[in-house]
Amino acid sequence: MHDRQQTWIWIVSLVVFLRAAGGSVVLIAEMPEEPTPTHRDVPYGPHARNVLDFWQAEGVGPRPLLVYIHGGGWTGGDKKQDPRAWLPVHEMGISYAAFNYRLAPQDPLPAPVLDAARAIQYLRTRAKEWNIDTSRIALTGGSAGGCSSLWLLLHDDLADPQSSDPVLRESTRVCAATVFDAQTSIDPKVIEPWVGPNILQHRMVHLSVAEPTMQSALDNYETHRAAYAEFSPYNHVDKDDPPLQMICHRSTELPSIDKSHGIHHPVLSLKLKEKSDRVGHECHLVLVGTKRADPIPAAAVEFLTERLLRPKE
């Protein structure tokens, strides 16, 4: 293990331990330089927001790949995340990618999620050139990025072998995902009974189907029923899906205290965990109970690296 890599893994673990113990810590250390993408703003589709960044890892043979999907309720956000957050993983020999996607309400569902699928497919088309092990692609993201990650992890493969577009012939399947405070359902008729009415105040629920208000979304619910059902990851889980880790940083208090608490409520993850357990799907739930402070919890590093770096049988 490289000394720099070992140092930063130790620092992340120390901060997690001290915060869990109720202490505080000030680290005076030289932050590593922000790594420059190997490839920046590469178009993966026809739209202006269909661009991705890629950091190629060193190592012998094709490298595993971790793909970050940004949050923002499918209505905002950007791929620009400090890549130093995932530096411990990258320095273990895991490549890293992040991308933008179309946003609602200008481009409502299915656009944001199908863009995420296309980004994965595009990365597979660059496997030889960018030294990617296509059997070891994992996803991560928070909030709406976590919801898209869950959907891709749990959904049947979208590959279309007959497509005239070579990108769309590629698989969308991945080997694992770690998500943070993600939505497991966006169906207002499902999530309100789960966590209370405040969740319906969040823009994601109505803007994702291009409705200007939540009331109009409810008035036109039958029009959007199919989209709400399709893009709720909860509806797609089965025993053959790849391993999943869900990390939650909000209080379990019910009903939710406001719209942000509601849309990120741990009960959303708990409901999926319960279903995964019923059908025999490998699913790990981590309840932290406080707002996310660390860029990458040690539990996430452990889960992802174990699946991306395990020896092949």
Legacy VTK file of the C-alpha trace (Angstrom):
# vtk DataFile Version 3.0
C-alpha trace
ASCII
DATASET POLYDATA
POINTS 313 float
0.000 0.000 0.000
1.313 3.450 -0.910
2.287 5.587 2.112
0.055 8.466 0.945
-2.905 6.166 0.435
-2.403 4.539 3.839
-2.167 7.943 5.536
-5.456 9.206 4.112
-7.334 6.011 4.880
-6.049 6.273 8.460
-7.154 9.932 8.687
-10.650 9.135 7.372
-10.987 6.268 9.860
-9.730 8.430 12.739
-12.206 11.218 12.016
-15.089 8.717 11.799
-14.041 7.168 15.137
-13.686 10.490 16.968
-16.987 11.831 15.695
-18.745 8.583 16.576
-17.330 8.908 20.088
-18.755 12.410 20.410
-15.431 14.184 20.181
-14.143 16.854 17.875
-10.942 16.963 15.942
-8.936 19.505 14.019
-6.496 17.988 11.575
-3.572 20.132 10.553
-2.227 18.387 7.524
-1.383 19.163 3.950
-4.351 18.273 1.784
-3.430 16.248 -1.268
-3.563 18.101 -4.554
-6.800 17.767 -6.472
-6.153 15.151 -9.135
-6.605 16.336 -12.708
-9.021 14.237 -14.782
-7.381 12.048 -17.372
-10.269 13.040 -19.654
-12.494 16.069 -18.964
-15.944 16.974 -20.337
-16.098 14.039 -22.724
-19.472 13.919 -24.551
-21.310 10.647 -23.906
-24.563 11.625 -25.608
-26.177 14.238 -27.864
-27.248 16.771 -25.229
-25.220 19.662 -23.825
-25.224 18.185 -20.326
-24.133 14.747 -21.534
-20.498 15.158 -20.510
-18.294 13.196 -18.129
-14.916 13.363 -16.413
-12.678 10.320 -15.982
-9.710 9.707 -13.695
-7.691 6.684 -14.799
-6.079 4.648 -12.023
-2.708 2.975 -12.157
-2.363 -0.782 -11.836
-1.690 -4.021 -13.604
-4.423 -5.044 -16.011
-7.854 -3.442 -16.565
-8.916 -1.344 -13.571
-12.217 -1.399 -11.681
-14.331 1.744 -12.013
-16.349 3.741 -9.476
-18.938 6.084 -11.025
-20.341 9.047 -9.080
-23.851 10.355 -9.868
-24.525 13.809 -8.439
-27.620 14.756 -6.449
-29.921 17.767 -6.671
-33.423 16.320 -6.878
-32.963 15.669 -10.638
-33.505 19.441 -10.937
-30.010 20.805 -10.224
-26.473 19.872 -9.268
-23.295 19.161 -11.175
-20.621 16.497 -11.583
-18.127 18.830 -9.945
-17.362 17.140 -6.620
-13.976 17.411 -4.978
-12.408 14.180 -6.255
-10.120 14.155 -3.224
-13.106 12.737 -1.352
-12.574 9.479 -3.225
-8.779 9.709 -3.341
-8.269 6.717 -0.989
-10.265 4.542 -3.388
-8.550 5.918 -6.498
-5.109 5.287 -5.049
-6.008 1.651 -4.481
-6.130 1.267 -8.246
-9.797 2.061 -8.884
-10.619 4.474 -11.703
-13.272 7.132 -11.072
-15.836 8.914 -13.266
-18.507 11.580 -12.773
-21.014 13.017 -15.227
-23.740 15.582 -15.770
-27.210 14.691 -17.006
-30.357 16.421 -18.217
-32.462 18.063 -15.520
-36.169 18.374 -14.801
-38.529 20.075 -15.340
-37.082 21.020 -18.743
-36.197 17.347 -19.236
-38.390 15.323 -16.865
-38.299 11.599 -16.282
-37.088 9.431 -17.859
-34.332 11.816 -19.086
-32.165 12.156 -15.932
-32.095 8.428 -15.225
-31.700 7.259 -18.823
-28.776 9.674 -19.172
-27.174 7.943 -16.195
-27.710 4.600 -17.901
-26.172 5.910 -21.119
-23.122 7.206 -19.257
-22.449 3.695 -17.957
-22.913 2.278 -21.446
-20.575 4.874 -22.937
-17.873 4.107 -20.371
-18.030 0.480 -21.456
-17.347 1.526 -25.062
-14.089 3.112 -23.862
-13.005 0.052 -21.875
-9.993 -0.822 -24.007
-8.774 2.748 -24.464
-9.285 3.732 -20.811
-8.276 0.372 -19.322
-11.632 -0.354 -17.642
-12.614 -3.745 -16.232
-16.244 -3.804 -17.377
-17.100 -6.603 -14.938
-16.215 -4.305 -12.026
-18.167 -1.092 -12.320
-19.788 0.229 -9.135
-21.973 3.271 -8.469
-22.181 5.865 -5.735
-24.152 9.047 -5.142
-26.335 10.914 -2.692
-30.005 11.878 -2.753
-31.213 11.862 -6.384
-27.802 10.555 -7.461
-28.370 7.721 -5.028
-31.846 7.138 -6.441
-30.446 6.866 -9.976
-27.708 4.560 -8.690
-30.300 2.341 -7.018
-32.427 2.219 -10.149
-29.489 1.133 -12.294
-28.352 -1.426 -9.721
-31.774 -3.019 -9.349
-33.242 -2.632 -12.844
-32.992 -5.218 -15.595
-30.272 -4.614 -18.163
-31.198 -1.911 -20.690
-28.792 -3.128 -23.389
-30.390 -3.266 -26.831
-28.302 -5.576 -29.055
-30.294 -4.480 -32.127
-29.789 -0.727 -31.648
-28.195 1.286 -34.436
-26.403 3.251 -31.689
-23.342 1.244 -30.542
-23.507 2.845 -27.080
-27.009 1.518 -26.476
-25.867 -2.015 -27.273
-23.749 -2.003 -24.109
-24.873 -3.312 -20.720
-26.135 -1.046 -17.937
-25.506 -3.637 -15.217
-23.051 -2.872 -12.427
-21.508 -4.975 -9.665
-22.351 -2.937 -6.541
-23.502 0.454 -5.232
-23.134 2.592 -2.129
-25.729 5.364 -1.807
-26.278 8.146 0.695
-29.695 9.378 1.901
-31.285 8.124 -1.317
-34.900 7.981 -2.408
-36.072 4.403 -2.852
-39.476 5.533 -4.103
-40.714 8.795 -5.600
-44.379 7.786 -5.752
-46.316 10.316 -3.632
-48.994 7.735 -2.838
-46.284 5.467 -1.394
-43.862 7.817 0.325
-46.340 10.022 2.183
-47.635 7.103 4.303
-44.022 6.057 4.913
-42.664 9.345 6.293
-45.472 11.909 6.519
-46.793 14.824 4.452
-43.691 17.044 4.530
-41.986 14.882 1.910
-44.527 16.070 -0.651
-43.294 19.644 -0.238
-40.001 18.746 -1.909
-39.671 19.848 -5.543
-38.233 16.511 -6.675
-41.584 14.753 -6.394
-43.511 17.055 -8.745
-40.816 18.622 -10.943
-39.467 15.197 -11.912
-42.708 14.692 -13.862
-42.799 18.347 -15.048
-45.673 19.391 -12.817
-45.381 22.975 -11.483
-46.781 22.125 -8.039
-47.378 19.103 -5.869
-51.096 19.731 -6.056
-51.037 19.548 -9.847
-49.000 16.338 -9.631
-51.644 14.824 -7.355
-54.487 16.114 -9.530
-52.832 14.435 -12.531
-51.582 11.398 -10.631
-53.016 8.864 -13.072
-51.045 10.517 -15.875
-47.805 10.039 -13.928
-48.549 6.777 -12.132
-46.452 4.696 -14.546
-43.425 7.034 -14.322
-43.600 7.141 -10.531
-43.730 3.360 -10.411
-40.988 2.785 -12.988
-38.453 5.168 -11.441
-38.970 4.020 -7.868
-36.083 1.571 -7.261
-38.107 -0.207 -4.579
-40.238 -1.758 -7.339
-37.306 -3.449 -9.085
-35.396 -5.319 -6.387
-35.033 -9.092 -6.608
-32.707 -11.730 -5.214
-30.352 -11.677 -8.209
-29.486 -7.986 -7.971
-25.902 -6.960 -7.083
-24.897 -6.049 -3.503
-26.083 -2.742 -2.101
-25.025 -0.505 0.780
-27.280 2.350 1.927
-25.919 4.948 4.367
-28.368 7.318 6.089
-27.405 10.481 7.944
-30.801 11.793 9.068
-32.893 11.271 12.170
-35.399 8.419 12.187
-38.000 10.722 13.787
-41.488 10.321 12.325
-43.277 12.050 10.769
-40.523 13.935 8.950
-39.894 17.414 10.344
-39.531 19.255 7.009
-39.217 18.626 3.280
-35.451 18.025 3.312
-35.738 15.555 6.172
-38.611 13.833 4.387
-36.960 13.372 0.998
-33.818 11.973 2.689
-35.564 10.053 5.493
-33.949 6.770 6.635
-37.322 5.021 6.442
-37.066 5.191 2.650
-33.939 3.038 2.877
-35.395 0.875 5.632
-38.352 -0.055 3.415
-36.002 -1.208 0.668
-33.868 -3.098 3.174
-36.959 -4.936 4.420
-37.936 -5.913 0.875
-34.375 -6.977 0.029
-34.342 -9.206 3.088
-37.658 -10.770 2.095
-36.498 -11.658 -1.419
-32.948 -12.662 -0.469
-31.061 -9.701 -1.929
-27.751 -8.679 -0.304
-28.432 -5.252 1.187
-26.573 -3.439 3.992
-28.114 -0.504 5.865
-25.959 1.894 7.905
-27.853 4.361 10.120
-25.517 7.168 11.167
-28.170 9.454 12.639
-26.374 12.751 12.047
-25.920 14.932 8.992
-23.151 13.829 6.671
-19.853 15.422 7.658
-17.148 13.164 6.292
-16.556 13.211 2.537
-16.473 9.427 2.428
-17.257 7.217 5.429
-14.824 4.393 6.119
-17.734 1.945 5.811
-18.251 3.014 2.191
-14.557 2.603 1.362
-14.567 -0.873 2.859
-17.747 -2.008 1.097
-16.797 -0.726 -2.347
-13.168 -1.768 -2.356
-14.047 -5.260 -1.150
-16.296 -5.724 -4.179
-14.162 -3.914 -6.721
-10.808 -5.402 -5.732
-11.669 -8.959 -4.660
-9.683 -11.614 -6.556
-11.533 -13.107 -9.482
-12.509 -16.748 -9.111
LINES 1 314
313 0 1 2 3 4 5 6 7 8 9 10 11 12 13 14 15 16 17 18 19 20 21 22 23 24 25 26 27 28 29 30 31 32 33 34 35 36 37 38 39 40 41 42 43 44 45 46 47 48 49 50 51 52 53 54 55 56 57 58 59 60 61 62 63 64 65 66 67 68 69 70 71 72 73 74 75 76 77 78 79 80 81 82 83 84 85 86 87 88 89 90 91 92 93 94 95 96 97 98 99 100 101 102 103 104 105 106 107 108 109 110 111 112 113 114 115 116 117 118 119 120 121 122 123 124 125 126 127 128 129 130 131 132 133 134 135 136 137 138 139 140 141 142 143 144 145 146 147 148 149 150 151 152 153 154 155 156 157 158 159 160 161 162 163 164 165 166 167 168 169 170 171 172 173 174 175 176 177 178 179 180 181 182 183 184 185 186 187 188 189 190 191 192 193 194 195 196 197 198 199 200 201 202 203 204 205 206 207 208 209 210 211 212 213 214 215 216 217 218 219 220 221 222 223 224 225 226 227 228 229 230 231 232 233 234 235 236 237 238 239 240 241 242 243 244 245 246 247 248 249 250 251 252 253 254 255 256 257 258 259 260 261 262 263 264 265 266 267 268 269 270 271 272 273 274 275 276 277 278 279 280 281 282 283 284 285 286 287 288 289 290 291 292 293 294 295 296 297 298 299 300 301 302 303 304 305 306 307 308 309 310 311 312
